[in-house]
Amino acid sequence: MNLFFVHRDGTIVTPELTGTILEGVTRFSILELAGDLGLKVEERRVSIDEWREGVTSGEISEVFACGTAAVVTPVGRLVWEGGEVLIGDHDVNGGWVR
Ligand SMILES: Cc1ncc(COP(=O)(O)O)c(C=O)c1O
């Protein structure tokens, strides 16, 4: 699957194709549709720190995975040894607040 980050201003960011990221058809389709809808799209490297700090500050409002098998699936938590951040409306019990 591929991963997308939705920013507060509506910008959609996905990791650029560096050789280890698959140029998936779902990724491509979302980038094209977002552009058609007038959303700003960025293909660039995204660090785990940017993800964690972006969710904490509210700069990143949503994260989703996509792929033919994954469809478009919200990512609700980023978890690491000793901590986690919840993303968007996801609650700690694995459900959705709304
Ligand atoms: C490593 C990897 N990334 C991304 C994808 C998603 O690609 P697609 O959108 O073409 O299904 C897949 C699908 O199998 C995959 O294996």
The ligand as a Gaussian input file, in Angstrom:
#p B3LYP/6-31G(d) Opt

LIG

0 1
 C        4.565000      -2.441000      -1.713000
 C        3.271000      -1.977000      -2.317000
 N        3.019000      -0.651000      -2.362000
 C        1.864000      -0.194000      -2.903000
 C        0.902000      -1.064000      -3.410000
 C       -0.353000      -0.496000      -3.992000
 O       -0.294000      -0.519000      -5.388000
 P       -1.658000      -0.398000      -6.222000
 O       -2.287000       0.937000      -5.923000
 O       -1.193000      -0.495000      -7.673000
 O       -2.527000      -1.548000      -5.822000
 C        1.127000      -2.435000      -3.395000
 C        0.121000      -3.352000      -3.938000
 O        0.321000      -4.547000      -4.004000
 C        2.342000      -2.903000      -2.840000
 O        2.616000      -4.194000      -2.776000

